[in-house]
């Protein structure tokens, strides 16, 4: 069994044991076929789209409600509520619940009843005002009843002005006796009904929301009809594409018939692993291989088939999914029983069903591998296999070109690319040239449309702190201008955890025709007692992004320049806006002393600066380009100005990438970049003369 699926080992053992203990029926030797159905799956844009026409959404729009009991026992009793404690000056106290039932209150000062003539009360607001301030330390309490003013109708929304509200059978007047929110059915009385009042309501509600049966919907694919008349989105109704919930913005008539045309989408599909022409099949095991690394599709679920279950046999089914390698492992066998003969299954049927989810553009095989069929004696059965494949939107390289293979210093090497969209939807594409210098292993990657100025030292400029505006400032000694300019022996220090000093700004940069490639924070620091893992000078941005951690300035016993630790990202990677002149010139920071153990002693900063490295690429970040269906697109040429640092033999590989983008109610979406199947390789060299 070497090289077979591991979980088939025990399945084969079961078949052999069955053959030794039960009556044997010989296999007929007919060649079976194990195949994937369907033999091809294809999408236009990484999703499947299904039309729905004339779906009946709603009828009988209105519901009449008569005599609904809305409220009884209108008042609530409160006993011994504490209003406050006297101080000899305060005369006004407040009840917690309002409105208060008239003459239901009893007010106490230090446990003694306060006579009504000694205070006034506003029953609507619950404000009690004493003629004379209660004495110091006297506790003010009260017993009272308050009324409930708000009630909710059971069926909503309510057709405007269809309601009649009754209090003890007496119709009330809208906007005089009560207010109503027709959408929520909330009723608010504008006066306090009696304690024993009974509130009832007659009204008509209507159905405002309907759910389409098959969400999620394709963006703006729907047409909603009321009695055959198309409605207007955002005027007559709103819709949530994800859920298919339609909400009307007006009241359709009682007899209105609501229908809908729309299309919905799915990014899932199913394939069956079937067997045909099987004879005495007892055990089967196989792998299904598809695109690895979750690049295009992933197996999301495996569903047991029923072929071996025929005739009432008990079976065992095992399965695994490995998304990283793009592999599904399946084992399926009958189990022995003394109630039935040792006979395998015959004919045609399904062994398993696999649900795949589409995660990106591109194609993927769906191949059967290491297929083993065993009969009831444990013998291998002859068989054939038939694979399948998934086809999504793709693009491919159709041409790449470079300049002359022999170049000299001072020349310009160019890199041209043409790519074709094989899909029926627009795609986003880009290409990159990956260079490898044979002599020293130096590597370089250039994208179409980029201009590269060559290897060699990176041009840079330092910008020192030259601005200080006190904001969050405590527990630092000598903060502020001590950090200005290059190191000069005038420094700030702190030994207190949580100490802050801010805000510090840097010198402005005039960028001109240069491009910023990287911004790196550096500090001239000293930890006189030595550095410790538990102590740092943390730096946070204030502008152009608030409180972004830029790393920790590490220090030693001697003064020195150092970059940050604990963080692999630079300032520009943390705050991309600093790659622009405006964003960089607005950069300001806060300095925070971190030493919770208070064991490190003082931490000192003499100078703070950012190192601005200028990019050798223009543009700094690669661009992508939209290519229409079936279009052959020639991408912008990439250029490399060759310098003395660039001499040597270069092996260059051209790779195309593509992805699909779309827009829906949630905005802009894109799949991961997928590498085109074809690549091209070139060799060229640069000499000094």
N, C-alpha and C positions, 0 to 999 in steps of 0.2 A: 504493500500500500504506500510505498515511499512516494512522496510528491503529491499525494492525494489530500483532500480536505481532512483535517484532523477529526472533525466530528463525524466523519463517515466510518472511522475505525470501529466504533462501537456499534454502528448500524449494521456493518458487515458481520460483526460477531453475532448480533441478534439473528441475522438471516441464517448463519451456519448452525446455531443452536436450534433454531426452529426446524431446520432440515433433519437434525439428528433425533428430534423428539416427536415429530408429527408425520402423518402420511404425506408422501411426496407426489406432486404432480409436475411432470417435466415441462420446462419452457419449450415453446415451439420454435424459437430462433428467428422469429420475424423481426426485421429491422425496424426499430422505433425511431421517431423523430421528436427531438426536444427543440422547441422553437419559441422565440419571443414574438408576442402579438400585441400591437401591430408591428409590422416589419419596418416601419418608418414613422417618426413623429416629427412634425414640423410646425414652427410658429413664425409669424411675421415679425414680432417685436418683443420677444421673450414672454409673451402672454397669449393665452387662448381667448378668443372673443366669441360670444354667443348671442345672437339676436333674440329678442322677445317682442312679439307683436300682439297688440290687443289684449294685454293682461287686464282682467277685471280687478280693479283695486277696491272699489267701495260702492255700496248702494245703501238706501235707507239712512240718509245722512243725519236726520234729526231724531231726538228722543224727547218726549214730553214727560215732565215730572210734575205730579200734583200732590200737594200736602206733605212734602218732605219735612220731617222734624229736624229743624236746624239747631235749636238750643232750648234747654230747660235748666232749672236751677242756676239762674243767671249770676247769683252772687256767691262769693267765697268768703268764709269767716277766717280772720286772723286773730290770734290770741297772744298777748304779751310780746309784741314786737318792740325791740329796743330802737328808739329813735336817736339816742345820743346821751351825753353826760353834760350836765350844766357846768358852766364856768363863771357864772355870775354876770356875764355880759350878753351871751347869745340868747336871742328871743325866738329865732325861726328854726323849726325842725320839720322833717319831711317823712311822710309815710311812704313805704316802699312800693305799694301797689295802688293803682288808680284805675278808674275814678272810684271815689269812696261813696258808699251808700249814705244818703243824707240822714243825719242823726243816729248813725249806727256806731259812732266812735265813742270810746271811753278812754280818756287820756289820764295818765298817772305821773306824778312827780314824787320820786323816792317812795313809790308804793301807795301814795295817797291820791285819791281821785281829784283831778283838776276840774273845778266847776266850769261849765260852759261859758259863763260870763267872764272868765279870766283869760280866755284866748279866743281867737277867730280861726276858722278853717276854710280853705278853698277845696271843696269836695272834688273838683275836676283834676286839680294838680296834686292834692294831698299835702298842701302846705299848711302847717300849723304855726300861728304867730301868737306868742304869749304877750299879755299886757306888761308883765314884769319878767325879767330874765330869771329862770330857775337858778337856785343857789348853786354854788360850786360843789361839784362831785355828786349832785343829785341825778339819779338815773331817770331818764324820760322813757316811758313805755306807753303802748296803746293797744286796745282791742278794737277791731272794726270789721266791717264787711266791704269788699270791693266788687265791682261788677265786671263781667266779661263783655267787651264791646265787639269782638271779632269772631266771626263764624265762617264756615266753609261749606259751600254747596258740594254735593257728592259727585255730580256729573259736570264736567267742564270740557271745553269752554262753553260759555253760555251765549246764546244768541242775544245781541244787544237789545235792551228794552223789552225782553220777553218775560222778565221776572215780575212777580208780585210777592212782596214780603209782608207777612202778617205777624203782629204781636197780639196774642190773645184773640186772634181772629180778626183784628182790625188792620186793614191794609195800610202800609206805611208809604211815605212819599220819598222817592229817590232824590238824593242831594239835599233833602231837608231833614229826614229822619235817619238816613243811612247813605253810605256810598258803596259802590260795588265795582270790583275788577272783573269784567266779563271773561277775560282769558283764564284767570285762576279760580274764579268763583268765590273770591274772598269778599265777605260783607263786613263793613265796619259801621256800627251805629254811631250816630252823632249826638245821642243822648243816652242816658242810662235807663234801660227798661227796668221794671219792677223786679224784685227778687223772685217772685213766683211766676213771672211772665213765661209764656210758651211762644217760641218763634218758629214759624213754618214758612214754607216757600212753594210757590208754583213757578215753573220756568221751563224753558226749552233749551236743551243742549244740542251740540252738533259735533260731528266727528271732524277734527281739524287735521289729524295725522293719520297717514296710511303708510304701510310698509310694502315695498315691492318685494317679490318673493325670492329674487336671486341677486343679492348684492355680493361683492362690490360692483358698482356700475362703471362703465367707461365714462370718462370725463365728458360732461355735456352731451351725452348720447340720448338723453330721454326726451320724449314728448308726452306731456300729460294732457289728457282730454277730459273736459266736463261736458257731458251730453254731445260728444263728438267735436267740440270746439277746442282747438289747441290753446293751452294756457302759456303764459309768459313767465319764465323763471325770474325770481326776485321781484316780480310785480304781483303775480297771482299766487305764487307758491315758492317755497325754498325746498332744497333737497340736499341730503348728505349722501354723497356717492358711496362712502364706505359701508353705510348701514342700509341704504335704500329707503330711508324715512323721508316721506313727502309731507310738508306742513303747509296747509293753505293759509293765505294771508287775508282771505275774505270768507264769507259764509256762503257756500254753495246751497242751492235750493234743496228742499227736503227730498225730492225725488231724483236728484242729480245722479247720473251714472258716471263714475270715474274709471277711466281706462288709461293704459300706458303702453307706449312703445319704448324700448330701450335696448341696450346691449350691456352685458356684464362680462367680466373677465376672470380668469383663473390662471395662476402660475404653477398649477399642479397638473400632472397627468399620470395615468396608470398604464402599466404594461403587464400582461399575463405571461407567465412561463408555462407553456402548455406541452403536453405530450400527445402524440398521435401514433396510432398503430402499435400500441404497447401490448405485450403478451406476458402474463405472469410477472408483472412488475411489483416487487416487494419493497425495495429500498431505492431511493434516489438521492444523490448529493451533487451540488454544483456551485460554482461561483458565477456572479454577474459582475463584469468590469465596466466602469464608466469613468468619465473624466475625473482625475484626482484633484486634490487640494480645493474642493468645493468651487471650482472655477466656473463651471457652466450649469451643471445640475447636481443635486444631491439626492440620495435615497432617503426618504423621510419616514417610510413605514413599509413593513412587510406583512402581508396578509396570507394566511394559510389557505392553500387550495383544498379541494375535496376529492381529488381523483382516487387517492388510496383509501379514502373512507367508504367507498362504495361497498355495498353488500354488508354494511354494518360492522366493519372491522374497526377496532381501536387503533389509533395511530399516535405517533410522536413526531413533533415538528420543532426543529431548532433553527435559529437564524441569528445573524450578526450583521451589523453595518459598520464599515470603516470609511468615514467620509474623507479622511486624509489620503488614503490610497485609492479611493473610489471603488470599493469592493463590497459586494453583498455575498455572504455565505449562507447556504440553505441546505439543511438535511431533513428528509421526510421518509418515514418508514411505517409499515404496518407492525403491530405488536402481536406476538403469538398468543393464542387462546386455545384451550382444549375444547371449546364449543364449536370451533369452525376448522375446516381443513386448511393445511398449509398451501394456500393458493394466492398468487399475486393478482393485481388488478389488470384488467384487459380493456383495450379500446382507446378512447380519446378523452382528455379532460385537462383540468388546470391543476398544476402543482403548487403554484404560488402567484401572488399578485404583488407588484412593487409600486408604491407611490413615489414618484419623483417630484421634486420642487425645482423650478428654474430659478437660478440665482444670478445669471449674467447672460450676456450675448455669447455667441459661439456655438460650436457643434460638440457632440459627445457620442462615442460608441456606446452601445448597450450589448455587450458580447457575453455569450455563454462560454465558460472556461472550466476545465477539469470536471466535466460531466461524467458521473458514474451511475449506471443503472444495474441493479442486482435483482436476480429472480428469487423465488422462494427457496432455492437451494444455496443461495449466496454466490451463484455464478454470475459473471459479468454478461450483460445483454448487449448485443450489437445495436448501435444507434448512430444517427446523424444529428447535427445541430444546425440551427439557423438563427442568425443574430438579428439585431435591430440597430437603429441609430436615431439620435435626436439631432435635428437641424434647426438652429436659430439664426438670427441675423449675423452675418459675417462679412469681413472684408479681407482682401489679400493683396500682397505686394505683387505688382506686375513689372516693376522696373526700378533699378537703382543704378546710380552712376556716380563716378568720381572723376576728378581731373586726371592728369597724367600720373602714371604709377611712379615715375621718378621725379621727385621734387627737390628744390634747393631752398636754403634759408632765404627768406624774403618773398617767396612765392605765396600764393593763396591757394589752398586746396578747397575744392567745393564738393558738396555731397547733395546729389539730387535724388528725388524719390517720386514714384508714381504709384498710386494705390487705387484699387477698385472696390466699390461697394457691391457685394453680391446679394444684399438684402433688398427687400421691397419697401424699406423705411429708411429715413435719413440716419446716418451714423456719425459719431464723433471719432475722428482718427488722428493719429500722430505717428511719427516714426523716429527711431533713434539709431545712431551709429555708435557702436561700442568698440573702442580702439584698445589694442594691447600692444605695447612696445616690447619686442622680443628681447632686446638687450637687458632691460632691467625690470620688466614686468609692470612698468607704469601704465595706468589705465585712464581712460577718458571717455565720457559719454556726451555726445552732441545731438540735440534734437533738430528736426527740420525747422528752418526759419531762424536758428540761432547763429550768432557771429561769435567766434571764440578768438581771443587775442593771444593764445599760446601759453605754454608752461613758463616757469620762471617765478621770481618773487612776486607776491601779491602786493599791489599798492594799497597803502592804508594811511589813515590820519587819526591822531588822537584828539579827543574833545574832553577838556577838563571841566570840572565844576567851576562855575563862575556866578551862580545865582543862589540866593538863600532867602526864603520867606518863612519865618517861624509859623508853625501850625501845630502839629502834635509834637510837643517838646517837653521832655522831662528826664531827669536823672543822667544827663550827659554833662561832662565838664568841658567847657570851651568849645561848644558847637558853633556852627555857622561858618563864618569866613575862614576859619582855620583849615577847611577842606579845599579852599580855592587854589587853582593852579597846580603846578608840579609840586612835589615834596619840598618843604622848606623848614621842617623842624617844628612848625606850629601845628599841633594836632588836637583832635578831640578824643576823649576817652570816657569809658564807663565801666564800673564793676557791678552794676545792678541789673539783675534779670528783668527784662521787659522795658528797659530804658529805650526811649525813642528820640529821634531828632529828624526834623523835616521842615520845609521841603527844599530839596537841592535840584537845581537845574544845570544844564551843561552848555558849553559854548555852541553857537550855531555853526552849521556847515553850509557852505555854498556848493551845491552839487555840480552845477554846470552840466556837461555832457556825460558825466560819469554815472555809473549805476552802483547802488549799494548791494554788496553781496552778503555781508554778515556784520552784525553789531555785537561786540563782546565787552562785558563789564569787567573792569579790573580795579583793584584797590591797593594802595600802599599802606600796609598794616603792620602792627607789631602786637604780639601777645607776650609781655615781658616774662611771665611765669611759665611760658611754654604752652603749646596748643593742647587741647583736649577734645575728644570726640563729642563731648557734651556741651561745647561752647562754640558759638558762631556769631559773626556780625551779619545778620540777615538784611537783604535789601529788597524792598518792595516798590513797585512802580506806583506813581500817583497819576501820571498822565503819560501817554495818551490812553492808557487803560488803568483803571483803579485797582490797586492792591493785587497786582500780579507778582508772585514771588519770582525774583530774578536770580536766586541762589544765595549762597553764604560765602562771605569773604574769609578765607582761611588765613591764619597768621602763624608766624614762628617767633622765636625769641629775638630775632634780629629783624630790623626793618627791611621790607622787600615788597616788590610788586607781585601780585598773584591774582589769578582769575577765581571764579566761584567753584565751590564743590557741592556735592549732593545733587547736582542738576546737570544733565548732559546737554540741555538745550541752551542756545545763546539768547541774548536779548531779542534779536530779530526773529528767532524761532518762537519765542514766547509771545512776542508782540509784533506781528508782521507789519503793522503800520510804521514801524521804525525803519523799514526799507525805503520809505519815501522821505524826501527832504523835510516836508511839513511835519510828518510824524516823528522823525528823529529830533528835530529842533524843538518839539514840544515835550520831549522826554524829561520827566522829573521823578525823584525817588525819595523814599523814606528809609531811614536806617534804624534797625531794631537790634538791641543787644539780647542775645539768647544765652543764658547761663543759669538754668533752673537749679543746678546743684550749688551755685555760688562758690565754686571751688577754684575757678580759673584765674581769679584776679582781674586786673584791668585789661580791656581790649581797646586798642588805639587805632585811629584812622587819621592819616596825614593828608591823603589825596585820593580822589576818586575820579575815574575817567572811563570813557567808552572808546574802544578801538574800532574804527569804522573801516572794514575791508571792502575794497571796491571790486566788483565782479568782473571776471574775465569773459562772462557770457552776456550777450545782449540779444533778446531779453533775458533777465535773470532766470525766470521760470519758463519752462517750455510751453508753447502754445499748442492748442488742438484746433482742428478744422472740421467743419461740417461737410459731409459728402452725401450727395443725393442718391436715391436708388439707381443702381446700374451705372453710376457715373464713374469714369476714370479721372481721378483728380491728381494733378501734378502739384505736390506740396512745395512751399517756398524752400529755396536752396539754403543749406547751411554752409558757412564759410569759416575757415581756420587760417589765420595769418601765421605763417611758419617762422619761428625764431630759432636761435642757436640752441635753446633748450629742447627743441622738438626733434632733433636729428635722431635717426634710427629707422628700423624696420617696423612697420605698423600692420598688424593683422586686424581687419575691420569687419565687423558683422552688422548687417542692416536688419532691423526688426521692425515690423509694423504692429501697431496696437489699435484697438477699436473698442467702443462701448456705445450703448444705447441710452438715450436720455428722453424723458417725457415729462409732461406737466399735468397735474391734476389739481383738485381743490386744496391740497396741502402744499402746492408749490412745485418746485423743480426737483426731479429725481434723476439719478444716473446709476447704471450698473458699474461694477468694477471693470478696470481695463483688462482686455483679453488679448493675448498675443496671437497674431496671425500665424497660420501654420507654416507658411514658407518664410525662410530667412535666406539672406544672401551674404557671401563672404568675399572680401577683397584683400589683397596684399599690396602695399605700396611703401615707399621709403623716402626719407628726407636726408639729404647730404648737406655738408657745409658749403659746397660751392658747385 
